[in-house]
Amino acid sequence: MLGLGVAFAAQLFANGLAPVDPGSDAASARECEACHPAEHAEWSASRHGRAFTNPIFQREYSAHPDEWCVHCHAPLTKQLEEVRSGAGVLAAEGVNCIACHVRRGRILAARKRPGSPHATDVRAGFGGPSFCAGCHQFNFPQLDNVTPHLRTRVTGYTSHPMQNTVAEHAAGPHASEPCRSCHASPAEHAYPGGHDAAMLERALSLDVCRRGRDVVATVTNRGAGHRVPTGDVHRHLALRLWKASAPEKLQEHFMLRHFEPLADGGKALVEDTGLAPGQSRAYRATSRALGGEDDEPVSIELRFVYTIDEFPLHELGERAFTTVAKQMVLLPQLPSCGAAAQRR
């Protein structure tokens, strides 16, 4: 099923190996705004709308200005022309209406609404997981490093996944549900994801209990239909436990992916301490190891981190992490860990 999805995505997005030619002079979301103001407003505030301009992408792109990145973050041919010329008004629209909805000069949609004036190409798979795979499922790129201006050119892909979100979803308990059932509800064009605090709260839970003089913090992927973290390889979860009077004793645990380079230019996933759908992971800290006083509160924080370095706040211009959950607990007031926690 995933293979068919990749084929569908390739028809629309060339799997990131080339820009998108919509077959139309239309290129800007502004051309859609007059008739679709609500959809335009949702999109313009979304990460799709800021796919090219957001500071996290721009910092990475400035260090490695590869056109392969532009093919998904500002995918239209006219956007790429702007990027090459140093302009950016159109490229700044990121993944806009045209990038998803126009091919061969016709509107793409899962259905044609009554009264629509558009020449519409109805595709049942439009907006489904295979559609999302065009930019959210790809392997490590193979690079040709001899192109001008010190830029690399992607010539193909290795056999090792770099972003594996769609395959994770297909192998999970919600495989029969489209990505849009979570990421396009209730607003159809906002597409919240890892940068949305409410979505992270629905996806992850942090439960704390007491086992003797120890604190046990359990993180659970309770709502996501794919692994958490997923997507960009730098994303990770950070769990911290500390006492205010002894910050030097802070305990920090990471849930992340670790890759090792291979001869073909790819990278093999050698460790993944993230969470599959429904999976829990417990971390135990002794009160004494955290320092401070025995009767002092313990602070516990779970963060979803977007960058390899967590604290470039002033450099980035946007937060490098979102706090998913934070608690301050007194050990005697915590519930005793149940049998399920004891077995973890």
C-alpha positions in Angstrom: 0.0 0.0 0.0 2.8 2.4 0.8 4.4 1.7 -2.5 1.3 2.8 -4.3 1.2 5.9 -2.1 4.8 6.8 -3.1 3.9 6.4 -6.7 0.9 8.8 -6.3 3.1 11.3 -4.5 5.7 11.1 -7.2 3.1 12.2 -9.8 2.4 15.3 -7.8 5.7 16.2 -6.1 8.5 14.3 -7.9 9.5 13.0 -4.5 11.5 16.2 -3.8 13.8 15.7 -6.8 12.4 18.6 -8.9 10.1 21.6 -8.4 6.4 21.4 -9.0 5.1 22.7 -12.3 1.4 23.3 -11.9 0.8 23.9 -15.6 -0.7 27.2 -14.9 0.3 30.9 -14.6 -1.3 30.9 -11.2 1.4 30.8 -8.5 0.3 32.8 -5.5 -2.2 32.1 -2.7 -3.4 35.7 -3.1 -5.2 34.6 -6.2 -7.3 32.2 -4.1 -8.0 34.5 -1.2 -11.0 36.4 -2.6 -13.2 33.3 -3.0 -11.7 31.2 -0.2 -10.9 33.7 2.7 -11.4 31.3 5.5 -9.1 28.7 4.0 -6.5 31.3 3.1 -6.5 32.6 6.7 -6.0 29.1 8.1 -3.2 28.4 5.6 -1.4 31.7 6.1 -1.1 31.1 9.9 0.1 27.5 9.4 3.6 25.9 9.3 2.8 25.1 5.6 2.5 28.9 5.0 5.8 29.5 6.8 7.6 26.4 5.5 10.2 28.6 3.7 10.4 31.6 6.0 10.4 30.0 9.5 13.7 30.6 11.3 14.4 27.0 12.0 14.3 26.1 8.3 16.2 29.3 7.3 19.0 28.6 9.7 19.5 25.1 8.3 19.1 26.3 4.7 21.6 29.2 5.2 24.2 26.6 6.3 23.3 24.2 3.5 21.6 26.1 0.6 20.5 23.0 -1.4 17.8 23.4 -3.9 16.5 19.9 -2.8 15.3 21.6 0.3 13.4 24.2 -1.7 11.5 21.5 -3.6 9.4 20.8 -0.5 9.6 24.1 1.4 8.7 26.4 -1.6 7.9 23.7 -4.2 6.7 25.6 -7.2 8.9 26.3 -10.3 8.3 30.0 -10.0 9.2 29.9 -6.3 12.5 28.2 -7.2 13.2 30.9 -9.8 12.7 33.5 -7.2 15.1 31.8 -4.8 17.7 31.5 -7.5 17.4 35.2 -8.3 17.6 36.3 -4.6 14.0 37.5 -4.5 11.4 36.0 -2.2 7.9 37.3 -2.2 6.4 34.2 -3.8 8.9 31.8 -2.1 7.8 33.3 1.2 4.4 31.7 0.7 6.0 28.3 1.4 3.7 25.4 0.6 0.8 27.4 -0.8 -2.6 26.6 -2.4 -1.2 26.1 -5.9 1.5 23.7 -4.7 -1.2 21.2 -3.5 -4.2 22.0 -5.6 -3.1 22.7 -9.2 -1.7 20.4 -11.8 -1.8 20.7 -15.6 -3.8 23.9 -15.0 -6.7 22.0 -13.3 -7.8 22.0 -9.7 -7.0 18.8 -7.7 -9.5 17.8 -5.1 -11.0 14.7 -3.5 -14.4 15.9 -4.8 -15.9 18.7 -6.8 -18.2 20.9 -4.8 -21.6 21.8 -6.4 -21.3 25.1 -8.2 -17.6 25.2 -8.4 -16.4 27.2 -11.4 -13.1 25.3 -11.6 -12.0 22.6 -14.1 -11.4 19.9 -11.4 -9.4 16.7 -11.5 -11.1 14.6 -8.8 -8.7 12.1 -7.2 -9.9 9.9 -4.4 -6.5 9.8 -2.8 -6.1 13.5 -2.6 -5.2 14.6 0.9 -4.6 11.1 2.0 -1.4 9.6 3.5 0.1 8.9 0.0 -0.4 12.6 -0.8 1.4 13.7 2.4 4.2 11.3 1.5 5.3 13.7 -1.2 7.2 15.7 1.4 6.8 13.7 4.7 8.3 10.3 3.5 11.7 10.2 1.9 15.1 8.5 2.2 18.5 10.1 2.7 19.6 12.0 -0.4 22.5 11.0 -2.7 24.5 14.1 -3.4 26.6 15.4 -6.4 29.0 17.9 -4.9 30.5 19.2 -8.1 27.8 21.7 -9.0 28.6 25.5 -9.2 28.3 28.0 -6.3 29.2 25.3 -3.8 25.7 23.9 -3.9 25.0 20.2 -3.8 22.7 18.5 -6.3 20.5 15.6 -5.2 20.6 12.8 -7.8 18.5 10.2 -6.0 17.9 8.6 -2.7 19.5 5.8 -0.7 17.5 2.9 0.7 17.5 4.3 4.3 14.6 6.5 5.5 15.3 10.0 6.6 11.7 11.0 7.3 9.5 7.9 7.9 6.3 9.4 9.1 3.9 8.0 6.6 5.4 4.5 6.9 5.1 4.7 10.7 1.5 5.6 10.3 0.9 2.8 7.9 2.3 0.3 10.4 0.4 1.7 13.4 -3.0 1.2 14.9 -4.6 4.1 13.1 -3.4 3.1 9.6 -7.0 3.1 8.3 -7.5 6.7 9.3 -6.1 9.5 7.0 -3.5 11.9 8.3 -6.2 14.7 8.0 -8.3 13.0 10.7 -5.9 14.5 13.2 -4.0 17.2 11.3 -6.9 18.9 9.5 -9.6 18.9 12.2 -11.4 21.1 12.9 -9.6 23.7 10.7 -9.1 22.0 7.3 -6.1 24.1 6.2 -4.2 24.9 9.5 -2.5 21.5 9.6 -1.2 21.6 13.2 1.7 19.4 14.1 4.7 19.3 16.3 4.7 23.1 16.7 1.2 23.1 18.0 1.0 22.9 21.9 -2.6 21.6 21.9 -1.7 18.8 19.5 1.4 17.8 21.5 -0.7 17.7 24.6 -3.2 15.3 22.9 -0.3 13.2 21.7 1.8 12.9 24.8 1.1 12.4 28.5 3.4 12.7 31.5 2.4 10.7 34.6 4.3 10.9 37.9 4.2 8.5 40.9 6.3 7.5 43.9 8.2 4.3 44.5 9.7 4.4 48.0 12.0 7.5 48.0 12.1 7.6 44.2 10.2 9.6 41.7 9.0 7.8 38.5 8.1 9.9 35.5 6.3 8.0 32.7 6.0 9.5 29.2 3.3 7.9 26.9 2.5 8.4 23.2 -1.2 8.3 23.9 -2.6 10.0 20.8 -0.2 10.1 17.8 -0.7 7.5 15.0 3.1 7.6 14.3 6.2 7.6 16.4 7.0 10.6 18.5 9.3 12.3 17.6 8.9 11.8 13.9 9.8 14.0 10.9 13.0 16.0 11.0 15.9 14.0 12.3 16.9 16.7 14.9 13.6 16.5 16.7 13.6 14.9 20.1 11.9 14.8 23.5 13.8 16.0 26.6 12.6 15.0 30.1 14.1 16.9 33.0 13.9 16.3 36.8 15.5 18.7 39.3 15.3 20.6 42.6 15.5 24.4 42.6 18.3 24.5 45.2 20.4 21.9 43.4 20.2 22.7 39.6 23.6 21.1 39.1 22.0 17.7 40.0 19.5 18.0 37.2 18.7 14.7 35.5 18.0 14.8 31.8 16.7 12.0 29.6 16.3 12.1 25.8 14.0 10.3 23.4 15.5 10.5 20.0 16.9 8.8 16.9 20.6 8.0 16.4 22.0 7.5 12.9 25.3 6.3 11.6 26.7 7.2 8.1 27.0 4.5 5.4 29.2 4.2 2.4 26.3 4.9 -0.1 25.8 8.4 1.5 22.8 7.3 3.5 22.5 6.8 7.2 21.3 3.8 9.1 19.0 4.2 12.1 20.9 2.4 14.9 18.8 3.5 17.9 15.3 5.0 18.3 14.3 5.8 21.9 11.2 7.6 20.8 7.7 6.3 21.4 5.6 4.2 19.1 1.8 4.7 19.2 0.6 3.6 22.6 4.1 3.1 24.0 5.2 4.3 27.4 8.7 4.8 28.8 9.4 5.3 32.5 12.3 7.2 34.1 13.3 6.8 37.8 15.1 9.3 39.9 16.1 9.0 43.6 15.3 12.0 45.7 18.9 11.9 47.1 20.4 11.9 43.6 18.5 15.1 42.8 20.2 16.9 45.8 18.6 19.6 47.8 16.4 19.0 50.8 14.4 15.8 51.3 11.1 17.8 51.6 11.9 20.1 48.7 9.6 19.9 45.6 10.8 18.1 42.5 10.3 19.9 39.2 9.6 17.7 36.1 9.4 19.0 32.6 8.8 17.3 29.2 9.9 19.3 26.1 9.4 18.6 22.4 12.6 20.0 20.8 12.9 21.0 17.2 16.6 21.6 16.7 19.8 19.8 17.4 20.8 22.5 19.9 18.0 23.4 22.2 18.9 26.9 23.3 19.6 29.2 20.3 16.6 31.3 21.3 18.0 34.7 20.3 19.7 33.4 17.2 16.6 31.7 15.9 13.9 34.3 16.5 11.4 31.6 17.5 11.4 29.0 20.2 13.4 25.9 19.6 11.1 23.8 21.8 7.6 23.5 23.2 6.9 22.5 26.8 4.5 19.7 26.6 4.0 19.2 30.4 5.5 20.6 33.6 4.8 19.6 37.2 6.2 20.5 40.6 5.6 17.7 43.0 6.2 16.8 46.7 7.3 13.2 47.1 5.0 12.4 50.1 2.0 13.7 48.2 2.5 11.6 45.0 0.4 8.5 44.5 2.3 5.2 44.9 3.2 3.6 41.6 0.8 0.8 40.7 1.6 -2.7 39.5 1.9 -1.5 35.9 4.5 1.1 36.7 6.4 -1.5 38.8 6.8 -3.7 35.8 8.3 -0.9 33.6 
